Amino acid sequence: MQKSKLLIKALSNNKANSTQNWRSQINQSHFVSQISSILLQRHNWPSLLQTLNLKSKLTPSLFLQILNTTKTQPQISLDFFKWAIKNAAFQPDLTVQCRMTHLLIGSGLVNPSKPILNSLLENNPPAQIVQYLIKSCAKDVKFCSSESLVVFDCVLGWYCEKGLYFQALEVFNLTRDLTSDACEVFPIRSYNTLLNALQENNEVKLGLCFCAVMIRHGVLIDGLTWRILAKIFGKQGKIEAMLRIINMGMHDPLIYDLVIECSSEMGMFEVALHMFDEMSKRNLNPGFNTCVSVLNGACKYKNEEVIKFTMDSMVEKGYISKPLINRDSLIQNLCNMRKTYAADMFFKISCDLQNSLQNKTYGCILQALSMEARVKDAIETHQVIENRGIQVNPVFYNEFINILCNEYPSKEINTLLIDMISKGYKPSSLALSNYIISQCKKRKWKEAEELANLAFQESIFLEASCCGFLVKHYCKRTQIDLAINMHDQMEEKGFTLDETTYNALLNGLVEVFRVKDAERIFNYMRIKNLVTSESFVIMINGYCRENEMRKGMILHDEMLEMGLKPSAKLYKQLICNFRIMFLENL
């Protein structure tokens, strides 16, 4: 009897739930139909929707149903999407964002889709995005056309534009795995975009592997692909590979330029001049950049014959005049092109002939030589600037002073750095810190201290690792005031040393009976969560030496509460110190 009652009750509840669900579905369908009709048929739909109180009703699921009925009018769907976020507190989930992106891009509204696409890609991993986009495609046959699939092209392009080429590769691989054929999804433009992104980021081996994938997939490689491949081979110094591309019939001026630039850079002037002649024969007209590449290589290897040939060719083509005028614009242009050997040649000729150059030209050549890490030549240029009293914009000195810091510590470099910093030129904190660390490792302590003190005077903050070297050195030599001073300057900036250095400083202070200063440092370590069992032991021993047993015991208990009990040997010594202090106080 009891079982039958329970069965009747359960059936009644199921019937009630079924009726309730059925009614809810009817109401929801009516609601979707009502909103969709308003959107598609009424111009004043924002004011009409305002009366429906959508804030508590518009869920991602409901929005997708509305979107399914309004997708034939993608602009209206987008307007409603924006309105819902602003006026109905609608929060689109990943499914909604993917569906909206797919709809808009598939309908040709690429630019309006960008804010949604940016948000989608910035906040979600590639794997999720690809899976949801493919689901979006699969649900709607009409919008799964080749025009709609351009959405994957946009995703790939977005990652490449941001320099996120590994994420772009992930998108490519996932799309290839989840669809029947990646060739149907990605046009040749996408392949070239990704290949070029790999090339620009010097991922040479990865770029060649990706190119092999393209060929295996039967992608019809175009001229741009060969051009990118030539750049990759150029970075590897594979001139023969670039020549094979040309011999296949790819008579692209840019590929010729790459061969000439690469061979000139390597001193292979026979190849460079042969390709120069080939360009002329094929009416490809070697341009200014081509001539400059040969000239730069010739200047690098001091090949007078090739220098003369190139200069004559440039005069013949009207790229330079004879005698040479407008030296400033020529030198500055060569500096911008990073053709520093050619620029330096013209600069030195002008200096030897006592030609007056613009102040900017001096700055440009100094900056360009520094960027190419030609330190010796950059120093010589700096000396010319100093000797002639040329006023150069300080911005041109940024690369120079930083590149000096990368040099092996020497008296010349040290003197130059001190002179420049004293005049107000400031290297980066990292560059100067690394230089001072190099001095410390070479045990050039006096020079390191002098440079570090000057840095603090000129408000150049040094890295913690650099200060750590100096603080430990000061503590070893019992120059505690110098160590404390360096720490205090760091504390003012809110920066910290490492735990080992702090412990060395605490130990140095305790050794010279400056427990109050050690206590201050220890409290700062507490704030920065840098205390260790060794820190506690040093402080407790310090209190024992000062006969402050109560403070030592309090610190001992705190140490154990924090779970920082030291090794058995250190702990035994600590307890021994407590006993000695206790006996002395009897």
C-alpha positions in Angstrom: 0.0 0.0 0.0 2.8 2.4 1.0 4.7 1.5 -2.3 1.7 2.2 -4.4 1.3 5.6 -2.8 4.9 6.5 -3.4 4.5 5.4 -7.1 1.4 7.5 -7.5 3.2 10.5 -6.0 6.2 10.1 -8.2 4.1 9.9 -11.3 2.2 13.0 -10.3 5.5 14.9 -9.7 6.8 13.8 -13.2 3.6 14.9 -14.8 3.8 18.2 -13.0 7.4 18.7 -14.0 6.7 17.7 -17.6 3.8 20.2 -17.8 6.0 22.9 -16.2 8.9 22.3 -18.7 6.5 22.2 -21.6 4.9 25.5 -20.6 8.4 27.0 -20.0 9.5 26.0 -23.5 6.3 27.5 -25.0 6.9 30.8 -23.2 10.5 30.9 -24.2 9.7 30.2 -27.9 7.1 32.9 -27.8 9.6 35.3 -26.2 12.3 34.5 -28.8 9.7 35.0 -31.6 8.5 38.3 -30.1 12.1 39.7 -29.8 13.1 38.5 -33.3 10.0 40.0 -34.9 10.7 43.3 -33.2 14.3 43.3 -34.4 13.5 42.4 -38.0 10.3 44.4 -38.5 10.5 47.5 -36.4 13.0 50.5 -36.8 12.4 51.6 -33.3 13.3 48.2 -31.7 15.6 49.6 -29.0 12.7 51.5 -27.3 10.4 48.5 -27.7 12.9 46.1 -26.2 13.5 48.4 -23.3 9.9 47.7 -22.1 10.5 43.9 -22.0 12.9 44.0 -19.0 15.5 41.7 -20.6 18.1 42.1 -17.8 16.9 39.0 -15.9 15.8 37.0 -18.9 18.5 37.3 -21.6 20.8 34.3 -21.2 23.5 33.0 -23.7 21.1 30.2 -24.7 18.2 32.5 -25.3 20.5 34.9 -27.3 21.6 32.1 -29.6 18.0 31.2 -30.4 17.3 34.9 -31.3 20.5 35.0 -33.3 19.4 31.9 -35.2 16.3 33.8 -36.5 18.0 37.1 -37.2 21.2 35.7 -38.9 19.9 36.7 -42.3 20.4 40.3 -41.1 23.9 40.2 -39.6 24.1 44.0 -39.0 20.9 43.9 -37.0 22.3 40.9 -35.0 25.4 42.9 -34.3 23.4 45.9 -33.2 21.3 43.8 -30.9 24.5 42.1 -29.5 25.9 45.6 -28.6 22.6 46.8 -27.2 22.2 43.8 -25.0 25.6 44.2 -23.5 25.1 47.9 -22.8 21.4 47.9 -21.8 20.5 44.4 -20.6 23.7 43.5 -18.7 24.2 40.6 -21.1 27.4 38.7 -20.7 28.2 36.7 -23.8 29.9 33.3 -23.3 32.5 31.7 -25.6 29.8 30.0 -27.7 28.0 33.3 -28.3 31.3 35.1 -29.2 32.3 32.4 -31.6 28.9 32.3 -33.2 28.8 36.1 -33.6 32.4 36.2 -35.0 31.5 33.4 -37.5 28.3 35.1 -38.6 29.9 38.5 -39.1 33.0 37.4 -40.9 31.1 34.9 -43.0 28.8 37.8 -44.0 31.7 40.0 -45.0 31.5 42.2 -41.9 35.2 41.7 -41.1 36.0 45.1 -39.6 32.8 45.3 -37.3 33.7 41.8 -36.0 37.2 42.9 -34.8 36.3 44.0 -31.3 34.5 40.7 -30.6 37.4 38.7 -32.2 40.0 40.6 -30.2 38.2 39.9 -26.9 37.7 36.2 -28.0 41.4 35.6 -28.8 42.8 37.6 -25.9 40.8 35.7 -23.2 40.7 32.1 -24.5 43.2 29.5 -25.5 43.5 28.5 -29.2 42.2 25.0 -28.7 38.9 26.2 -27.3 38.4 28.8 -29.9 39.0 26.4 -32.8 36.7 23.8 -31.4 33.8 26.2 -30.8 34.3 27.8 -34.2 34.1 24.4 -35.9 31.0 23.5 -33.9 29.5 26.9 -35.0 30.3 26.0 -38.7 28.9 22.5 -38.4 25.5 23.7 -36.9 24.7 25.9 -39.9 25.3 24.5 -43.4 24.4 27.8 -45.0 27.2 29.6 -43.1 29.7 26.8 -43.6 30.7 28.0 -47.0 34.2 29.0 -48.2 33.3 32.7 -47.5 32.4 31.8 -43.9 35.5 29.8 -43.3 37.5 33.0 -43.7 37.0 33.3 -40.0 39.9 30.8 -39.4 42.0 32.9 -41.7 41.3 36.0 -39.5 42.1 34.0 -36.4 45.4 32.9 -37.9 46.2 36.4 -39.1 45.4 37.9 -35.7 47.9 35.7 -33.9 50.6 36.3 -36.6 50.1 40.1 -36.3 50.6 39.9 -32.6 53.8 37.9 -33.0 52.1 34.8 -31.4 53.3 32.4 -34.1 53.2 29.3 -31.8 49.5 30.0 -31.1 49.0 30.5 -34.9 50.7 27.1 -35.5 48.4 25.6 -32.9 45.3 27.0 -34.7 46.6 25.6 -38.0 47.2 22.1 -36.5 43.9 21.9 -34.6 42.0 23.0 -37.7 43.8 20.5 -39.8 43.0 17.7 -37.3 39.4 18.7 -36.8 38.4 19.2 -40.4 38.8 16.9 -43.4 41.3 19.1 -45.2 43.1 22.3 -44.1 43.5 23.3 -47.7 39.7 23.9 -47.8 39.9 26.2 -44.7 43.1 28.2 -45.3 43.9 30.0 -48.5 47.5 30.4 -49.7 47.4 33.9 -48.1 47.1 32.3 -44.7 50.0 29.9 -45.3 52.2 32.8 -46.4 51.2 34.9 -43.4 52.2 32.2 -41.0 55.4 31.3 -42.9 56.4 35.0 -42.9 55.7 35.3 -39.2 58.1 32.4 -38.6 60.7 34.0 -40.8 60.4 37.4 -39.1 60.9 35.8 -35.7 64.0 33.9 -37.0 62.2 30.5 -36.5 64.1 29.2 -39.6 63.9 25.5 -39.0 60.3 25.7 -38.0 59.6 27.8 -41.1 61.2 25.1 -43.4 59.2 22.4 -41.7 56.0 24.4 -42.2 56.8 24.8 -45.8 57.2 21.1 -46.1 53.7 20.7 -44.6 52.4 23.0 -47.3 53.9 21.0 -50.1 52.6 17.7 -48.6 49.1 19.2 -48.4 49.3 20.1 -52.1 49.2 23.8 -51.5 49.9 25.7 -54.8 52.9 27.8 -53.8 52.9 31.3 -55.3 55.6 33.9 -55.8 55.2 35.3 -52.3 56.0 31.9 -50.8 59.2 31.7 -52.8 60.1 35.2 -51.7 59.7 34.2 -48.0 61.6 31.0 -48.6 64.5 33.1 -50.1 64.5 35.2 -46.9 64.8 32.1 -44.8 67.6 30.7 -46.9 69.3 34.1 -46.7 69.3 34.0 -42.9 71.0 30.6 -43.2 73.5 31.9 -45.7 72.3 29.3 -48.2 73.1 31.2 -51.4 72.9 28.0 -53.6 69.3 27.4 -52.4 68.4 31.0 -53.3 70.0 30.6 -56.7 68.0 27.4 -57.3 64.8 29.4 -56.8 65.9 31.8 -59.4 66.9 29.0 -61.8 63.4 27.6 -61.4 62.2 30.7 -63.3 61.4 33.0 -60.3 62.9 36.2 -61.6 61.8 38.3 -58.7 63.8 41.5 -58.1 63.5 41.1 -54.4 65.0 37.5 -54.5 67.9 38.9 -56.7 68.4 41.6 -54.0 68.5 38.9 -51.3 71.1 36.9 -53.1 73.3 40.0 -53.8 72.9 41.2 -50.2 73.7 37.8 -48.7 76.7 37.1 -51.0 78.1 40.6 -50.4 77.8 40.2 -46.7 79.8 37.0 -47.0 82.4 38.5 -49.3 81.3 36.4 -52.3 81.6 39.3 -54.8 81.9 37.1 -57.9 78.3 35.8 -57.2 77.1 39.3 -56.2 78.4 40.9 -59.4 77.1 38.1 -61.6 73.6 38.5 -60.2 74.0 42.3 -60.6 74.7 41.8 -64.3 71.8 39.3 -64.6 69.4 41.9 -63.2 70.5 44.4 -65.8 70.2 41.9 -68.6 66.6 41.0 -67.5 65.7 44.7 -67.2 65.1 44.3 -63.5 67.1 47.5 -62.9 69.2 47.1 -59.8 68.0 49.8 -57.4 69.7 51.9 -54.8 69.3 49.2 -52.1 71.0 46.6 -54.4 73.9 48.8 -55.1 74.3 49.7 -51.4 74.3 46.0 -50.4 77.3 45.4 -52.7 79.0 48.6 -51.5 78.5 47.8 -47.9 80.1 44.3 -48.3 83.0 45.8 -50.3 83.6 48.3 -47.5 83.5 45.6 -44.9 86.1 43.5 -46.7 88.0 46.6 -47.9 87.8 45.5 -51.6 88.8 48.6 -53.4 88.0 47.2 -56.9 84.4 46.4 -56.0 84.0 49.7 -54.2 85.1 51.6 -57.3 82.8 49.5 -59.5 79.8 50.0 -57.3 80.4 53.8 -56.8 80.7 54.2 -60.6 77.4 52.2 -61.1 75.6 54.4 -58.5 76.9 57.6 -60.3 75.8 56.1 -63.7 72.3 55.3 -62.3 72.0 58.8 -60.7 71.9 57.5 -57.1 74.9 59.6 -56.1 76.6 62.5 -57.7 80.3 63.1 -58.6 81.7 65.0 -56.8 79.6 63.8 -53.9 77.0 66.3 -52.5 74.3 65.9 -49.9 76.6 63.7 -47.8 74.4 64.2 -44.7 71.3 62.7 -46.3 73.3 59.8 -47.8 75.0 58.9 -44.6 71.8 59.2 -42.6 70.0 57.0 -45.2 72.7 54.4 -45.0 72.5 54.4 -41.2 68.7 53.8 -41.3 69.3 50.9 -43.7 71.9 49.5 -41.2 74.6 49.6 -44.0 77.1 50.8 -41.4 80.3 49.9 -43.4 79.3 52.1 -46.3 78.0 54.8 -44.0 81.3 54.8 -42.0 83.3 55.0 -45.2 81.5 58.2 -46.3 81.6 59.6 -42.8 85.4 59.1 -42.6 86.0 60.6 -46.0 84.0 63.7 -45.0 85.9 64.0 -41.8 89.3 63.6 -43.6 88.2 66.3 -46.2 87.2 68.6 -43.3 83.6 68.7 -44.7 81.1 70.1 -42.3 78.4 67.6 -41.5 75.1 68.1 -39.6 75.1 67.3 -35.9 72.4 64.8 -36.6 74.7 62.9 -39.0 77.2 62.4 -36.2 74.5 61.1 -34.0 73.1 58.8 -36.6 76.5 57.1 -37.4 77.2 56.7 -33.6 73.8 55.1 -33.1 74.0 52.8 -36.2 77.5 51.6 -35.3 76.3 50.8 -31.7 73.3 48.9 -33.0 75.6 46.8 -35.1 77.8 46.2 -32.0 80.8 47.8 -33.8 82.1 49.1 -30.4 85.6 50.0 -31.5 84.3 52.1 -34.4 81.6 53.6 -32.3 84.2 54.7 -29.7 86.3 56.3 -32.4 83.2 58.2 -33.6 82.4 59.3 -30.1 86.0 60.7 -29.8 85.5 62.6 -33.0 82.3 64.1 -31.6 84.1 65.1 -28.4 87.2 66.5 -30.1 85.1 68.6 -32.5 82.7 69.8 -29.7 79.6 68.6 -31.7 76.3 68.9 -29.8 74.5 65.6 -30.4 70.9 64.8 -29.3 71.2 62.6 -26.2 68.8 60.0 -27.8 71.6 58.9 -30.2 73.7 58.0 -27.2 71.3 55.4 -25.7 72.5 52.5 -27.8 76.1 53.5 -27.4 76.3 53.7 -23.7 74.3 50.4 -23.3 76.6 48.6 -25.8 79.6 49.8 -23.8 78.2 48.0 -20.8 78.3 44.7 -22.7 82.0 45.0 -23.2 84.7 43.2 -21.2 85.5 45.4 -18.2 88.6 47.4 -18.9 90.2 50.7 -17.8 89.2 52.4 -21.1 85.5 51.3 -21.0 85.3 52.1 -17.3 86.7 55.6 -17.8 84.4 56.2 -20.7 81.3 55.1 -18.8 82.2 57.3 -15.8 82.7 60.3 -18.1 79.4 59.8 -19.9 77.3 59.1 -16.8 78.9 62.2 -15.1 77.7 64.2 -18.2 74.1 63.0 -17.7 74.0 60.0 -20.1 72.2 57.1 -18.5 72.6 53.5 -19.4 69.7 51.1 -18.7 69.7 49.7 -15.1 70.1 46.1 -16.4 73.0 47.0 -18.7 75.0 48.9 -16.1 74.2 46.3 -13.4 75.6 43.5 -15.6 78.7 45.5 -16.3 79.3 46.1 -12.5 78.7 42.3 -11.8 81.3 41.5 -14.5 83.8 43.8 -12.6 82.9 42.1 -9.3 83.5 38.7 -10.8 86.9 39.9 -12.1 87.6 41.2 -8.5 87.8 44.8 -9.8 86.2 46.0 -6.6 87.5 49.5 -6.6 86.2 50.2 -10.1 82.9 48.5 -9.3 82.3 50.6 -6.2 83.2 53.8 -8.0 80.7 53.1 -10.8 78.0 51.9 -8.4 78.4 55.1 -6.2 78.2 57.3 -9.3 75.1 55.4 -10.5 73.3 56.1 -7.2 74.4 59.8 -7.3 72.8 60.1 -10.8 69.6 58.2 -9.8 70.4 55.1 -11.8 68.9 52.3 -9.8 71.0 49.1 -9.9 69.5 45.6 -10.1 69.2 43.6 -6.8 71.7 41.0 -8.1 74.3 43.7 -8.6 73.8 45.3 -5.2 74.0 41.8 -3.7 77.5 41.4 -4.9 78.6 44.7 -3.5 76.8 44.3 -0.1 78.5 40.9 0.4 81.8 42.4 -0.5 81.3 45.3 2.0 80.3 42.9 4.7 83.4 40.8 4.2 85.6 43.9 4.5 83.6 45.1 7.5 82.6 48.2 5.5 79.1 48.0 7.2 78.2 51.6 6.7 78.5 51.2 2.9 76.5 48.0 3.0 73.7 49.6 5.1 73.7 52.7 2.8 73.2 50.5 -0.3 70.4 48.6 1.4 68.7 51.8 2.6 68.7 53.2 -1.0 67.0 50.0 -2.2 64.5 50.1 0.7 63.5 53.7 -0.3 62.5 52.3 -3.7 60.7 49.4 -2.2 63.1 46.8 -3.7 64.9 43.9 -2.0 68.1 41.9 -2.0 68.1 38.1 -2.0 67.9 36.0 1.1 71.6 35.1 1.1 72.7 38.7 0.8 70.4 39.7 3.7 71.8 37.0 5.9 75.3 38.2 5.1 74.3 41.7 6.0 72.6 40.6 9.3 75.7 38.6 10.2 78.0 41.6 9.4 76.0 43.8 11.6 75.9 41.4 14.5 79.7 40.8 14.2 80.3 44.6 14.9 77.7 44.7 17.7 75.1 46.7 15.7 72.1 44.7 16.8 69.7 47.6 16.5 70.5 48.0 12.8 70.3 44.3 12.4 66.8 44.3 14.0 65.7 47.0 11.6 66.9 45.0 8.6 65.3 41.8 10.0 61.9 43.6 10.4 62.1 44.7 6.8 62.9 41.1 5.8 59.8 40.1 7.7 57.6 42.5 5.7 59.0 41.2 2.5 58.7 37.5 3.6 62.4 36.9 3.2 63.3 35.6 6.6 64.9 32.1 6.8 65.9 29.8 9.7 69.5 31.2 9.2 68.1 34.8 9.6 66.5 33.8 12.9 69.7 32.1 14.2 71.8 35.1 13.4 69.4 37.4 15.2 69.1 35.1 18.2 72.8 34.8 18.5 73.0 38.6 18.3 70.6 39.0 21.1 72.6 36.5 23.2 75.8 38.5 22.7 73.9 41.6 23.8 72.6 39.7 26.8 69.0 40.2 25.7 67.7 36.7 26.5 64.0 37.6 26.5 64.1 39.0 22.9 66.1 35.9 21.9 63.5 33.5 23.4 60.6 35.4 21.7 62.4 35.1 18.4 63.1 31.4 19.0 59.4 30.7 19.6 58.4 32.7 16.5 60.9 30.7 14.4 59.5 27.4 15.5 55.9 28.6 15.0 56.8 29.4 11.4 58.3 26.0 10.9 61.8 27.3 10.3 63.7 25.1 12.7 67.4 25.1 11.6 69.6 22.1 11.1 70.4 19.9 14.2 74.0 21.3 14.4 72.9 24.9 14.3 70.0 24.3 16.7 72.3 22.6 19.2 74.6 25.6 19.1 71.7 27.9 19.6 70.5 26.1 22.7 74.1 26.1 24.0 74.2 29.9 23.7 71.0 30.1 25.7 72.5 28.0 28.5 75.6 30.1 28.6 73.6 33.3 28.8 71.4 31.8 31.5 74.4 30.8 33.6 76.0 34.2 33.2 72.8 35.8 34.6 72.6 33.6 37.7 
